[in-house]
Amino acid sequence: MNLPNALTLLRICIVPLLVVVLLTNFSESWIGVPQHVLGVGLILVAASTDFLDGYLARRRGEVSRLGTLLDPIADKLLISAALISLVENRLAPAWAVVIVVCREFAVTALRSVAASAGWVIPASRMGKLKMFSQVVTIALLITSSVSGQPPVQTRAFPVIAFWTVPEMHTAIQHLIGPAALTSLDVRVLLYGLGRGLLWIVVFSACWSMYGYFYQFYIHVHGARGRTDAKRQQTAVTLAEKMD
């Protein structure tokens, strides 16, 4: 156990606390912090440990196989728990969360197969971009919530024609017009931005999954090629000895 791995375990321990905060309606006077502020604080603290554990592991020379395998698992637990909680609060559409969570399971299964063969698949740059976009999107959606619920009471929030939502139309008018922005206007704008970024999250999740599976395919194909070449060389050697 070293400091980077301890930070990774801390991120896992934050997960149940984050779920309780997002799914429990409590009075601000109880702990003195609004629910959405506490939720954003927890997700940002957890995301900062994701950066620190990798940075400290490389700087201190403490990169380990356990940390390499445990870090993506901690990320998946954090993001999956947060997104599922957002679906429960109607802050995120279920279809997008299903795609992201299924991607996480697929990549985890791929890593497990590769690890059983003695090959550890490191996190890709697209995977890091995915994690960053997920954290920003989740933070925006949590910040936009009003008592854990979306500021716009609509089942389908359009991304292209988002101004057709009355609350969004009013918020945009206040933003570009002489009228002052209200706290509800700010929440509606943040909600629209978060729902728009959710498309980037889905795209980056699918693209990074393709990258992982492509790496796996190249590795397996290369290993088979090396095995076939070795068998062919062995056969040639045996044939020469027989001659």
N, C-alpha and C positions, 0 to 999 in steps of 0.2 A: 504494500500500500504506500503510495506516494501522494504528493500534493495534487498533481493533475488528476489522478484517479479519484481522490477525495472530492474534488470539485465536480467531477462527473457524477459521483454518488449523491452529492448535494442537489444537483439538478434533478435527479430521480426523486429525491425526497420532497422537492418543491411541487411535484406533479399533484399528489392528492390534496395538498393545501390549496393549490390553484383551483382545482375542481370545486372544493368546498366554497371558496370565495365567489366563484362565478355562478354557482347554482344555489346559493343560499341568500335569501333576502334578509338583510339585517339592517338595523337602524344605524345611521352615521354616528349617533351619540353613543353607541355601544363601545366602539373602539376609536372614535374620533376621526376616522378616515373614510371617505366615500367608497362605495363598493367598486366603482370603475377605476378609481385611482389605485386602490390596493391591487386589483387584478392586473392593471398595466405594470405596476411596480414589480409584481412577482414574475411576470413573463419577461420583463427586461432584465431582472436579476438572473433568472435562469439562462437567458440568452447570453448574458455576459460571461457566465461560467463556461459556456460552449467555446467562446473565444479564448478565455484565459487558460483552460486546461490544455488546449493544443499549443498555445504560445509557450506556456511554462514547460510543457513536456519537451518541446524542441530546444528551448533555451537551456534547460537544466540537463538535457541528455537523458530524459526519463521516458522516452517513447517505449511503450511496452505492448505486447500482443493483447493483454487484457484491456488496456486503454483504447487500443485501436478498435477492438470489438465492442467495448462497452459504450464508447462515445456516441456512435450512431444509434444505438438502442435507446440511450437517454434522450436523444433528440426526437426520436420517433414517439416515445412515450409522452414527452412534453407537448409536441405539436398535435398528436392525435387526441390527447385529453382536452386540450384547449379548443380544437375545432369541433369536437363532439359536444362540448359544453356550449359553444356558440350556436350549434344547431338546436339544442334544447331551448335556448333563449331566443330562437328565431332571428339571430343576427347573421347567420350564414346559411346558404342553401344546402340541402342534404346531398344533392348530386355532386357538388364540387368536393365536399368533404369525403364522400365515398371514394371518389377517384384518388384523392390524396392519400387516404388511409390504405386503400388497396395497393397503391404504389409502395407505401412503406412496408407492408407485409411482403410484397413480391421481392423487393430489394433485400429485406432481411433474410428471406429464404435463400436467395442467391448467395448472400454472404456466408450463410451457414454451410451451403454445399461447397463453396470455395474453401472455407476454413477446414472442413472435414478432409479436403484434399491437400491441406498444408499451404494454402495460398490465401493471404489476407488482401481483400480489395480495399484500398484506401479511399477516403472521401474525395470526390472530384470537385473541380471548381464550380461546375454547374450545381452540384449538391450543396455547396456553401451558399451560392446565390439563391437557391431554393429556400434554404433555411432562413436567410436574411429576409427574403420577400415574405415568407410565412410569418415571421416575428413582427414585421412592420404591419402586415395586414391584420393580424390578430390584435395588435395594440390599437390600431385605428378603430376596429369594430368594437372593442371593449370600451374605448374612450367615448365612442358615439352613443353608447347605450344609456337609457334612462331607466333607472331602477332595474337594470338587468334586461331590459327589453329594447327593441329597436326604436329609434325616434320617428320612423316612418311606418305607419300601420298599413303595409301592403304586402301581399304574398309574393308577388313577382316584381323585383326591382330592376327595371331595364337598364342595360349598360350603355347602349347606343343612344336611345331617346330618354335619358334619365331626367331631362327637364320636364317630361310629361307628368312626373309625380308632383302633385300640388305643393307639398312641403319643400321639395327641391327647387321648384320654380320660384317660390317665394324667397328661399335662401339665396339663390343666384341673383335675384333682383335686389335684395338687400346688399349683396356683396359688391355689385357693380353700380348700384344706384346711390342716391343720397341718404337713404334710410340706414339706420345703424343696425349692425348685426346683433342678433340676440343669441343667447346661449343655445337655444334650440336650433337656430340657423347653423351655428358652428357644428353642432352634433350631426345635423342632417348632411352637411357638406363632408364631414369626416366619414360618415356612414357611406355616402356615395363613393368617396375615394377608396374606402376599404373594399367595397363590393367590386369596384373596378380592378383593384390590385389582385383580387381573388382570381381573376382570369390569368394573370401573370403567374400566380402560384400554381394553378392547374397546369399551365403550359410548361413551366420549369420543372414541375414534378415529373411529367411525362417524358420530357426531353432528357432529364438526368437519369431516369430509369432506362431509357434507351442506351445511354452511355455506359451504364453499368453492365447491361446485358451484352453490349457489343464488346466491352473489355473481356467479359467472361468467355464469349464466343472466340475471340482472338486467342485467348490463353489456351482454351481447350483445343482449338484447331492447330495451334502451334505445337502443343504437347503431342497431339496425334501425329503431326508431321515428323517431329523428332523421333517418335517411337517407330514409325514406319521406316524412316531412313536408317535407324539403328538396326532394325530387323533385316532390311535389305543389305546393309553392310555386312551383317553377321552371315547372311546367306552366301554372299559373294566370297567372304573369307573361307567359309566351310567348303565351297565349291573349289576354290583355289587349292585348298589343302588336299582335297580328294584327287585333284588332277596331279 
